[in-house]
Amino acid sequence: QVQLMESGGGLEQPGGSLRLSCAASGNIFRINDMGWYRQAPGKEREWVAVINSVGSTNYADSAKGRFTISRDNAKNTVFLQMNSLRPEDTAVYSCYVILTNARTYWGQGTQVTVSS
């Protein structure tokens, strides 16, 4: 009953930047965590970043120092600013929200390709 709509993926060169966004709608009471996972071809799903309801953030080591997660609570939207992109960042990026009832919902995924 919760839908997540992502945007911002695409093709970027190594060293470039992309900003992903994900807006939640539907039966939202209160959102606890909002975050991002990614999955590259042939690899397992990898957690990237999370932000809690008061703005505290955490990052995977691969994202630390390059990616920034933020949220707009009024718009139920989470963002992922990705700088200094590397070919290894190529993956399908999926946003997620965790409600206060512990239910988790996922976005449809958006393709990020980093290539020369």
C-alpha positions, 0 to 999 in steps of 0.5 A: 500500500506504499509506493516509491517512485524513483528518478535521476538514474542514467549514464555518467562518466567516471568522476561525474555526479548523479542525484537520485530521488525517491518519493513515497506515497500511499498508506504512510503513517510515519517513516522511520528509515529511508535508504538505498540499496544497489545490485550490480549484475552477478552480485548480491544486493548491497546496502548503500546508505540510510537516514533516520527520521531525525536526519542521522546518516550512515554509509557503506564504506564504498560510499563514504566520502562520495555519496550523501543521503538526505530527506525531505520529510514534508515531501516524503522524499529521500535523495542520494547525491553521488559524486566522484562516480566510479565504474564499480558504482554501476548498478540498479539502485533501489530506495526503501522506506521502513515505517514505524510498524517495521514494514519495508517497501521498495522502489522499482529501481533505477539504472546507474551506469558509470562508463567512459 
